[in-house]
Amino acid sequence: MAFTYSASINAHFVVACLIISNTDIPPSMTHGNIQSSPPEMSKLRALLFLLSMLYFTIINFICRLVSVFIKKRVVPKTEDRLLLMSATKAAKMIRERKITSIELIEAYINRIEQVNGAINAIAEDNFADARQKAYEADAILESIEREGEEYTKLIAAKPLLGVPFTVKDCIEAAGLRCTVGLASRKDVKAVEDATVIRRIKNAGAILLAVTNVPEVCMWWESSNTIYGRVSNPYDTRRTAGGSSGGEGALISACGSVIGLASDIGGSIRMPSFFNGVFGFKPTPGVVPLSGHQPQVEGYMTEMLRIGPICRYAEDLELILKVSAVYVSWNIQLAVEHFERKYDLCAIRLDLPFVHKALDFYFASMEVPGVAPPIHAMTELDSDVDCAFELAKFVLGLSSHTLAAITMAVFENRTLFSEERKRTSDVDCAFELAKFVLGLSSHTLAAITMAVFENRTLFSEERKRTQLYIMTSGIFSFFQIIAQRDRLHRELNELLQANGILLFPSFPTLVPFHNQPLLTPFNFAYTSLWNALALPVVQCPLGLSRHSLPIGVQVIGAPASDRLLIAVARDLEQAFGGWKPLIDR
């Protein structure tokens, strides 16, 4: 079925929905590519589905029951106009001398001091240096004529002059600690700036602080034994996500206006969803990875991305322009693409194909994965599903449906992989015993992941070449990689230069603290797009009836970064984007 797309908000982008039709089905998305299951397997799957639904019902009931006995705190709402403007607008006002850089920096420092006790987002502040840099920025503007040639050159060279930013504690900033959440690195300071930090600073931005992460950025709740646990500003009983939880929480709480983070399985998009802000995972190669810890190699360099988190969609383009390498930004879509209308076919990702996503991710990471039961993942929450349907309606897709893809994901650089660079192998059982006694320097999540890494169910050779997949038994490592690459090609052909895919960000509203340990595969909605190396923007869609953030992922073909940013701006216009905190 074909339809003509006409934007409900601004007619400058086109949507290609992945909804199956019988005439235009890519080969790897059809039933024919998936072996049918015997009746016994179907019965087993049905049983597993019922058991998993019972499990999730019990877990949700227990978590909600426990939360009743914990006082809910909401970060106080701010009325400071300096904190409620985009970085783009703030930079413009500083250039026009309507505000000063030091006024803006002081406003954000005061806000951090006000909210950080509740959310614990800061790993290390850089306030003294930030104040000095702000005074210098104001002095530069005072020393030149506003209409002169020198002023024009300054605007072009430093579009972020005087604007503060923060960075995740895994991207090196010279002179500041880069712990990656590891106790063994608590005194390690970066010698030089990561390339992306250097580019942002060269554009005039001022580093305000480094933000909190989980150990080795390996978990989707940000907690470590150095700085503690990050909480959600909308409800401090709930997680801020990970691994960029500090960035997401701080920006949502108006403690920062823009932040730099990284994403190898959803680490930008999950915290952005949980905290109701924008997060962008760009096309591979657009933003340089040098200076990121831990370092990655092989195909993981295609999966790992550094990108922005911010409250306002217009800042996405500015940050990307500043941080991207020149050649990369030049290849992005031309503006005229946004002003056309297209006839598109509706195609759907079928459910049997969906179960391949786990294979793709773990094979891409070159580590084995044991899949959860087929349905061992929470169904879409009613608030999430409602917002998702509304987003489709706004973009002119109200008569179509989108399937939810489910898979499991763990980031590859685990705690003990990093620790082995320093010491001999760590005894996981001993660390677990120390944790119970309150003596371990690691979190329970990190120890659990280390056990997962060190299991000896298969030989090392077999680990790298076979995956145990409950839906279809043992698959060849190379066969899975070939299927992943074929899907990548087919999606590129489908989306081309002007198509997007809307996709749920997470199956439920923001989980409570520690709930991720009991539902580890629920963050799977983000990782497929890392395995396929596609750019994604996470967009907030307002608040649920429980006053918690909801949102949607928008995926495009490689080099469609500017198109995705255009879509984000339209969704912001329709839904209002980031919503201020509600005091109650």
C-alpha positions as CSV (number, residue, x, y, z in Angstrom):
1,M,0.0,0.0,0.0
2,A,1.5,3.3,-1.0
3,F,0.7,6.7,0.5
4,T,1.7,10.3,0.0
5,Y,3.5,11.8,2.9
6,S,2.5,15.3,3.9
7,A,3.9,16.8,7.0
8,S,1.4,17.8,9.6
9,I,3.8,20.4,11.1
10,N,6.4,21.5,8.5
11,A,6.4,19.8,5.1
12,H,10.1,19.3,4.9
13,F,10.8,15.6,5.7
14,V,9.5,12.2,4.7
15,V,8.7,9.1,6.7
16,A,9.4,5.5,5.6
17,C,7.7,3.2,8.1
18,L,8.8,-0.4,8.4
19,I,5.4,-2.1,8.0
20,I,5.2,-5.3,6.0
21,S,3.3,-5.5,2.7
22,N,3.1,-8.7,0.6
23,T,4.6,-7.1,-2.4
24,D,7.7,-5.2,-1.1
25,I,9.2,-7.4,1.5
26,P,13.0,-7.5,1.7
27,P,14.2,-11.2,1.8
28,S,15.6,-11.1,5.3
29,M,12.4,-9.7,6.7
30,T,10.1,-12.5,5.6
31,H,8.9,-15.8,7.1
32,G,10.7,-17.7,4.4
33,N,14.0,-16.8,6.0
34,I,13.0,-18.2,9.4
35,Q,12.6,-21.9,9.9
36,S,9.1,-22.8,11.2
37,S,9.0,-24.3,14.7
38,P,7.6,-27.8,15.6
39,P,4.4,-27.9,17.7
40,E,6.4,-28.8,20.8
41,M,8.5,-25.6,20.4
42,S,5.3,-23.6,20.0
43,K,3.9,-25.0,23.2
44,L,7.2,-24.2,25.0
45,R,7.1,-20.7,23.7
46,A,3.6,-20.2,24.9
47,L,4.5,-21.5,28.3
48,L,7.6,-19.2,28.4
49,F,5.4,-16.3,27.5
50,L,3.0,-17.0,30.3
51,L,5.8,-17.5,32.8
52,S,7.6,-14.3,31.7
53,M,4.4,-12.2,32.0
54,L,3.9,-13.6,35.5
55,Y,7.5,-12.8,36.4
56,F,7.2,-9.2,35.2
57,T,3.9,-8.7,36.9
58,I,5.4,-9.8,40.2
59,I,8.5,-7.7,39.7
60,N,6.5,-4.6,38.9
61,F,4.2,-5.2,41.9
62,I,7.2,-5.6,44.3
63,C,9.0,-2.5,43.0
64,R,5.8,-0.4,43.2
65,L,5.1,-1.7,46.7
66,V,8.7,-0.9,47.9
67,S,8.5,2.5,46.4
68,V,5.5,3.4,48.6
69,F,7.8,3.3,51.6
70,I,10.4,5.6,50.0
71,K,9.8,9.3,49.9
72,K,9.4,10.7,46.4
73,R,11.5,13.8,45.7
74,V,11.1,15.9,42.6
75,V,13.9,18.4,41.7
76,P,12.5,21.9,42.1
77,K,11.3,23.7,39.0
78,T,13.4,26.7,37.9
79,E,12.0,30.1,36.8
80,D,15.4,31.5,35.9
81,R,15.2,32.7,32.2
82,L,18.9,32.1,31.7
83,L,18.3,28.4,32.4
84,L,15.3,28.1,30.1
85,M,16.9,29.1,26.8
86,S,18.7,26.9,24.3
87,A,22.4,27.0,23.8
88,T,21.8,28.5,20.4
89,K,19.8,31.4,21.8
90,A,22.2,31.8,24.7
91,A,25.2,32.1,22.4
92,K,23.3,34.7,20.3
93,M,22.4,36.8,23.3
94,I,26.0,36.7,24.6
95,R,27.3,37.9,21.2
96,E,24.7,40.7,21.2
97,R,25.7,41.5,24.7
98,K,22.2,41.2,26.1
99,I,23.6,38.8,28.7
100,T,27.2,38.0,29.7
101,S,28.9,34.7,29.8
102,I,29.7,35.0,33.5
103,E,26.0,35.6,34.2
104,L,25.1,32.4,32.4
105,I,27.9,30.3,34.0
106,E,26.9,31.5,37.5
107,A,23.3,30.7,36.9
108,Y,24.2,27.1,35.9
109,I,26.6,26.7,38.8
110,N,23.9,27.9,41.3
111,R,21.5,25.5,39.7
112,I,23.9,22.6,40.0
113,E,24.5,23.4,43.7
114,Q,20.7,23.4,44.1
115,V,19.8,20.1,42.4
116,N,22.9,17.9,42.6
117,G,22.2,16.8,46.2
118,A,19.0,15.1,44.9
119,I,20.2,13.7,41.6
120,N,24.0,13.1,42.2
121,A,24.8,13.8,38.6
122,I,28.2,15.5,39.0
123,A,31.4,13.4,39.1
124,E,33.8,16.4,39.2
125,D,33.1,20.1,38.8
126,N,35.2,22.6,36.9
127,F,33.7,25.8,38.3
128,A,36.8,27.8,39.0
129,D,38.2,27.4,35.5
130,A,34.7,27.9,34.0
131,R,34.4,31.3,35.7
132,Q,37.8,32.4,34.4
133,K,36.9,31.3,30.9
134,A,33.6,33.2,31.1
135,Y,35.4,36.4,32.1
136,E,37.8,36.0,29.2
137,A,34.9,35.5,26.8
138,D,33.2,38.6,28.0
139,A,36.4,40.5,27.7
140,I,36.9,39.4,24.1
141,L,33.5,40.7,23.1
142,E,34.0,44.0,24.9
143,S,37.3,44.6,23.1
144,I,36.0,44.4,19.5
145,E,33.5,46.4,17.5
146,R,30.1,44.6,17.1
147,E,29.8,45.4,13.4
148,G,33.5,45.0,12.4
149,E,35.2,42.3,10.4
150,E,36.9,40.9,13.5
151,Y,33.5,40.4,15.1
152,T,32.2,38.6,12.0
153,K,35.1,36.3,12.0
154,L,34.7,35.6,15.8
155,I,31.0,34.6,15.3
156,A,32.0,32.2,12.5
157,A,34.9,30.7,14.5
158,K,33.3,30.5,17.9
159,P,29.5,30.0,17.6
160,L,29.3,28.7,21.2
161,L,31.3,31.5,22.8
162,G,30.6,31.7,26.5
163,V,28.1,28.8,26.6
164,P,28.6,26.1,29.3
165,F,28.7,22.4,28.5
166,T,29.2,19.2,30.5
167,V,30.8,15.8,29.5
168,K,30.3,12.2,30.4
169,D,33.0,10.6,32.6
170,C,34.5,8.5,29.8
171,I,35.4,11.3,27.4
172,E,38.8,12.8,28.4
173,A,39.0,16.4,29.4
174,A,42.5,17.7,30.1
175,G,43.3,18.2,33.8
176,L,40.1,16.4,35.0
177,R,39.6,12.9,36.2
178,C,38.4,10.3,33.7
179,T,37.4,7.4,36.0
180,V,34.9,5.6,33.8
181,G,33.3,4.8,37.1
182,L,36.1,2.5,38.2
183,A,37.5,2.7,41.7
184,S,40.9,1.7,40.4
185,R,40.9,4.9,38.2
186,K,39.7,7.4,40.8
187,D,42.9,9.4,40.6
188,V,43.5,9.1,36.9
189,K,43.4,12.5,35.2
190,A,43.3,13.1,31.4
191,V,46.5,14.5,29.9
192,E,44.8,16.1,26.9
193,D,41.3,16.7,25.6
194,A,39.5,14.2,23.5
195,T,39.1,15.4,19.9
196,V,35.4,16.2,20.3
197,I,36.1,18.2,23.6
198,R,38.8,20.2,21.8
199,R,36.5,21.0,18.9
200,I,33.7,22.2,21.3
201,K,36.2,24.3,23.3
202,N,37.6,25.8,20.1
203,A,34.1,26.9,19.3
204,G,34.0,28.9,22.5
205,A,32.1,26.6,24.8
206,I,33.1,26.4,28.5
207,L,33.4,23.0,30.3
208,L,31.4,23.2,33.5
209,A,31.6,19.6,34.9
210,V,32.1,15.9,34.3
211,T,29.1,13.7,34.9
212,N,28.5,10.4,36.6
213,V,28.4,7.0,34.9
214,P,28.2,3.2,35.8
215,E,31.4,1.2,36.1
216,V,33.1,1.1,32.6
217,C,29.8,2.5,31.2
218,M,28.6,-1.1,31.1
219,W,25.1,-0.9,32.6
220,W,21.9,1.0,32.2
221,E,21.7,2.4,35.7
222,S,24.4,4.9,36.5
223,S,26.0,3.9,39.8
224,N,29.6,3.3,41.0
225,T,31.5,3.2,44.3
226,I,33.3,6.4,43.7
227,Y,30.5,8.9,43.3
228,G,27.4,6.9,44.1
229,R,24.1,6.6,42.2
230,V,22.4,9.0,39.8
231,S,18.6,9.6,40.4
232,N,15.9,10.8,38.1
233,P,14.9,14.5,38.5
234,Y,11.2,13.7,37.9
235,D,11.2,11.1,40.7
236,T,14.3,10.4,42.7
237,R,13.1,6.9,43.5
238,R,13.7,6.0,39.8
239,T,16.8,5.5,37.7
240,A,18.3,8.2,35.4
241,G,19.4,5.4,33.0
242,G,22.9,4.6,31.8
243,S,25.5,4.8,30.9
244,S,25.1,8.6,30.3
245,G,22.7,8.9,33.3
246,G,24.6,11.8,34.8
247,E,24.3,13.8,31.6
248,G,20.6,13.0,31.1
249,A,19.6,13.9,34.7
250,L,21.7,17.1,34.9
251,I,20.4,18.5,31.6
252,S,16.8,17.6,32.4
253,A,17.2,19.3,35.8
254,C,18.5,22.5,34.0
255,G,22.0,22.0,35.5
256,S,23.5,22.1,32.0
257,V,22.3,23.2,28.6
258,I,24.3,20.8,26.4
259,G,26.3,17.7,27.1
260,L,28.6,15.2,25.3
261,A,28.0,11.5,25.8
262,S,28.6,8.2,24.1
263,D,26.4,5.3,22.9
264,I,27.3,1.7,22.1
265,G,24.0,0.1,23.0
266,G,21.7,2.9,23.9
267,S,23.8,4.9,26.4
268,I,22.7,8.2,25.0
269,R,19.2,7.4,24.0
270,M,18.1,5.5,27.2
271,P,19.0,8.3,29.6
272,S,17.5,10.8,27.2
273,F,14.2,8.9,27.2
274,F,14.2,8.4,31.0
275,N,14.9,12.1,31.6
276,G,12.7,13.6,28.8
277,V,15.4,15.3,26.7
278,F,16.9,14.9,23.2
279,G,19.8,12.6,22.5
280,F,21.5,11.9,19.2
281,K,23.6,9.0,18.0
282,P,25.2,10.2,14.7
283,T,26.3,8.3,11.7
284,P,29.6,6.4,12.2
285,G,32.6,8.6,11.3
286,V,30.8,12.0,11.8
287,V,32.2,12.6,15.3
288,P,35.7,11.4,16.1
289,L,36.1,8.8,18.9
290,S,39.7,9.6,19.9
291,G,39.9,10.3,23.7
292,H,37.0,8.0,24.6
293,Q,37.5,5.4,27.4
294,P,37.4,2.5,27.2
295,Q,38.7,2.3,23.6
296,V,37.1,-0.1,21.1
297,E,38.3,-1.9,18.0
298,G,36.9,-3.8,15.0
299,Y,33.3,-3.4,14.2
300,M,32.6,-1.8,17.5
301,T,34.1,1.4,16.2
302,E,31.0,1.4,13.9
303,M,28.7,0.8,16.9
304,L,30.2,3.3,19.4
305,R,29.2,6.9,18.8
306,I,29.9,10.2,20.6
307,G,26.9,12.5,20.4
308,P,25.0,15.3,22.2
309,I,22.3,15.4,24.8
310,C,20.3,18.6,25.2
311,R,16.9,20.0,26.1
312,Y,16.2,21.8,22.8
313,A,16.2,20.3,19.3
314,E,17.8,23.3,17.7
315,D,21.0,22.7,19.6
316,L,21.5,19.3,18.0
317,E,22.5,20.8,14.7
318,L,24.8,23.4,16.3
319,I,26.6,20.8,18.5
320,L,26.9,18.4,15.6
321,K,28.3,21.0,13.2
322,V,30.9,22.0,15.8
323,S,31.9,18.5,16.9
324,A,31.8,16.8,13.5
325,V,34.8,16.4,11.2
326,Y,34.5,18.8,8.3
327,V,34.3,16.1,5.5
328,S,31.6,14.2,7.4
329,W,29.3,17.2,7.8
330,N,29.7,18.0,4.1
331,I,28.2,14.7,3.0
332,Q,24.9,15.2,5.0
333,L,21.6,15.7,3.3
334,A,21.1,19.0,1.5
335,V,18.3,21.2,2.8
336,E,16.2,20.8,-0.4
337,H,15.6,17.2,0.6
338,F,13.5,18.4,3.5
339,E,11.0,20.3,1.3
340,R,9.9,17.5,-0.9
341,K,7.0,15.0,-0.6
342,Y,7.3,11.3,-1.5
343,D,5.2,8.3,-2.3
344,L,6.3,5.5,0.0
345,C,5.4,1.8,0.4
346,A,4.4,0.6,3.9
347,I,6.6,-2.3,5.1
348,R,6.7,-4.0,8.4
349,L,9.4,-5.9,10.3
350,D,7.8,-9.3,11.0
351,L,8.1,-10.9,14.5
352,P,10.2,-13.9,13.5
353,F,12.8,-11.6,12.1
354,V,12.6,-9.5,15.2
355,H,14.2,-12.3,17.2
356,K,17.3,-12.1,15.1
357,A,18.2,-8.8,16.6
358,L,19.9,-10.4,19.6
359,D,22.1,-12.4,17.3
360,F,23.1,-9.3,15.4
361,Y,24.1,-7.4,18.4
362,F,26.2,-10.0,20.2
363,A,27.8,-11.1,16.9
364,S,28.8,-7.5,16.2
365,M,30.4,-7.3,19.7
366,E,32.2,-10.6,19.0
367,V,31.1,-11.9,22.3
368,P,28.6,-14.8,23.0
369,G,25.1,-14.1,24.2
370,V,22.5,-16.3,25.8
371,A,19.1,-15.0,24.7
372,P,16.2,-14.6,27.1
373,P,13.0,-16.5,26.5
374,I,11.3,-15.3,23.4
375,H,8.8,-13.1,25.3
376,A,11.0,-12.5,28.4
377,M,10.6,-8.8,27.9
378,T,8.0,-6.4,29.2
379,E,5.1,-5.6,26.8
380,L,4.8,-1.9,25.8
381,D,3.4,0.1,28.6
382,S,0.0,1.8,27.8
383,D,1.5,5.3,28.2
384,V,4.4,4.5,26.0
385,D,2.2,2.9,23.3
386,C,-0.2,5.8,23.4
387,A,2.5,8.3,22.9
388,F,4.0,6.2,20.1
389,E,0.7,6.1,18.3
390,L,0.2,9.9,18.7
391,A,3.7,10.5,17.2
392,K,2.7,8.5,14.2
393,F,-0.5,10.5,13.9
394,V,1.4,13.9,14.1
395,L,3.7,12.7,11.3
396,G,0.8,11.6,9.1
397,L,1.0,7.9,9.9
398,S,-2.1,7.4,11.9
399,S,-3.4,4.5,9.8
400,H,-0.3,2.4,10.1
401,T,1.4,0.4,12.8
402,L,5.0,-0.2,13.8
403,A,6.3,-3.4,15.4
404,A,8.5,-3.5,18.5
405,I,11.9,-5.1,18.0
406,T,13.2,-6.9,21.1
407,M,16.8,-8.0,21.8
408,A,19.3,-8.1,24.6
409,V,22.4,-6.0,24.9
410,F,25.5,-5.6,27.0
411,E,28.3,-3.2,26.3
412,N,31.5,-5.2,25.6
413,R,34.1,-3.5,27.7
414,T,33.3,-5.0,31.1
415,L,34.6,-4.3,34.5
416,F,37.0,-7.2,34.7
417,S,38.3,-6.8,31.1
418,E,39.5,-3.4,32.2
419,E,40.8,-4.6,35.6
420,R,42.9,-7.3,34.0
421,K,45.0,-4.5,32.4
422,R,46.1,-3.7,35.9
423,T,46.0,-6.9,37.9
424,S,45.6,-10.6,37.6
425,D,42.1,-12.1,37.1
426,V,39.6,-11.0,39.7
427,D,37.7,-13.7,41.5
428,C,34.0,-13.0,40.9
429,A,32.8,-15.2,43.8
430,F,35.2,-13.4,46.2
431,E,34.1,-10.0,44.9
432,L,30.4,-11.0,45.4
433,A,31.2,-12.1,49.0
434,K,32.9,-8.8,49.6
435,F,29.9,-7.0,48.2
436,V,27.6,-8.7,50.7
437,L,29.9,-7.6,53.5
438,G,30.0,-4.1,52.1
439,L,33.7,-4.4,51.3
440,S,33.8,-4.5,47.5
441,S,34.8,-1.5,45.4
442,H,32.4,-2.6,42.7
443,T,28.6,-2.5,42.3
444,L,26.4,-5.6,42.2
445,A,25.6,-4.9,38.5
446,A,29.3,-4.8,37.6
447,I,30.0,-8.1,39.5
448,T,27.0,-9.7,37.8
449,M,28.3,-8.6,34.4
450,A,31.8,-10.0,35.3
451,V,30.2,-13.4,36.1
452,F,28.5,-13.2,32.7
453,E,31.8,-12.4,31.0
454,N,33.7,-15.2,32.8
455,R,31.3,-18.0,32.5
456,T,32.8,-21.2,31.0
457,L,29.9,-22.8,29.3
458,F,31.8,-22.9,26.0
459,S,35.5,-23.0,25.0
460,E,37.0,-19.6,24.0
461,E,37.0,-20.7,20.3
462,R,33.4,-21.8,20.4
463,K,32.4,-18.6,22.1
464,R,33.6,-16.5,19.2
465,T,32.0,-18.7,16.5
466,Q,28.7,-19.8,17.9
467,L,25.8,-18.3,19.8
468,Y,23.1,-20.1,21.7
469,I,19.8,-18.7,20.5
470,M,16.6,-20.1,22.1
471,T,14.5,-19.2,19.1
472,S,16.5,-21.3,16.7
473,G,19.3,-23.2,18.4
474,I,23.0,-22.8,17.4
475,F,23.8,-20.3,14.5
476,S,27.1,-19.7,12.9
477,F,28.8,-16.5,14.0
478,F,29.6,-15.7,10.4
479,Q,26.0,-16.5,9.2
480,I,24.7,-14.0,11.7
481,I,27.1,-11.4,10.6
482,A,26.1,-12.0,7.0
483,Q,22.4,-11.6,7.9
484,R,23.1,-8.4,9.8
485,D,24.9,-6.9,6.9
486,R,22.2,-7.9,4.5
487,L,19.6,-6.3,6.7
488,H,21.8,-3.2,6.9
489,R,21.9,-3.0,3.1
490,E,18.1,-3.6,2.7
491,L,17.2,-0.9,5.3
492,N,19.5,1.5,3.5
493,E,17.8,0.8,0.2
494,L,14.4,1.2,1.9
495,L,15.2,4.4,3.7
496,Q,17.6,5.9,1.2
497,A,18.2,9.6,1.6
498,N,14.8,10.7,2.7
499,G,13.2,8.0,4.9
500,I,12.9,7.6,8.6
501,L,11.7,4.9,11.0
502,L,9.8,5.6,14.2
503,F,10.5,3.1,17.0
504,P,9.7,2.8,20.7
505,S,12.5,3.8,23.0
506,F,11.7,1.5,25.9
507,P,8.8,-0.9,26.8
508,T,7.8,0.9,30.0
509,L,8.0,4.2,31.9
510,V,11.2,5.0,33.9
511,P,12.0,2.0,36.1
512,F,12.7,2.2,39.8
513,H,16.2,2.0,41.2
514,N,17.7,-1.5,41.1
515,Q,14.8,-2.8,38.9
516,P,17.2,-3.1,35.9
517,L,18.9,-6.0,37.8
518,L,15.6,-7.9,37.7
519,T,14.7,-6.9,34.1
520,P,18.1,-6.7,32.4
521,F,16.8,-7.2,28.8
522,N,14.2,-4.4,28.9
523,F,16.6,-1.9,27.5
524,A,16.9,-3.9,24.3
525,Y,15.0,-1.4,22.1
526,T,18.1,0.7,21.4
527,S,20.9,-1.7,20.7
528,L,19.8,-3.0,17.3
529,W,20.6,0.3,15.7
530,N,24.1,0.1,17.1
531,A,24.5,-3.3,15.5
532,L,23.2,-1.9,12.2
533,A,25.4,1.3,12.6
534,L,22.5,3.6,11.8
535,P,22.0,7.2,13.1
536,V,19.2,7.7,15.7
537,V,17.7,10.7,17.5
538,Q,15.8,10.2,20.7
539,C,12.9,12.7,21.0
540,P,10.8,13.5,24.1
541,L,7.0,13.4,23.6
542,G,6.0,15.0,26.9
543,L,5.0,13.5,30.2
544,S,2.7,10.5,31.0
545,R,-0.3,10.7,33.4
546,H,2.2,9.8,36.1
547,S,4.3,12.9,35.2
548,L,7.1,10.8,33.8
549,P,8.9,11.3,30.5
550,I,7.8,9.5,27.3
551,G,9.5,9.6,23.9
552,V,10.3,7.9,20.6
553,Q,13.4,7.0,18.6
554,V,13.7,8.2,15.0
555,I,16.1,6.2,12.8
556,G,17.5,7.0,9.4
557,A,19.9,5.7,6.8
558,P,23.6,6.5,7.1
559,A,24.4,10.2,6.5
560,S,20.8,11.3,7.2
561,D,21.8,13.2,10.3
562,R,20.4,16.5,9.3
563,L,17.1,14.9,8.2
564,L,16.8,13.3,11.7
565,I,17.4,16.7,13.3
566,A,14.7,18.2,11.2
567,V,12.3,15.5,12.3
568,A,13.3,16.1,15.9
569,R,12.4,19.8,15.5
570,D,9.0,19.0,14.1
571,L,8.3,16.6,16.9
572,E,9.4,19.2,19.4
573,Q,7.0,21.7,17.8
574,A,4.1,19.2,18.0
575,F,4.7,17.8,21.5
576,G,6.5,20.7,23.2
577,G,9.8,18.8,23.6
578,W,11.4,18.8,27.1
579,K,8.8,19.5,29.8
580,P,9.7,21.4,33.0
581,L,9.7,19.5,36.2
582,I,6.4,19.5,38.2
583,D,6.8,20.2,41.9
584,R,4.5,17.9,43.9
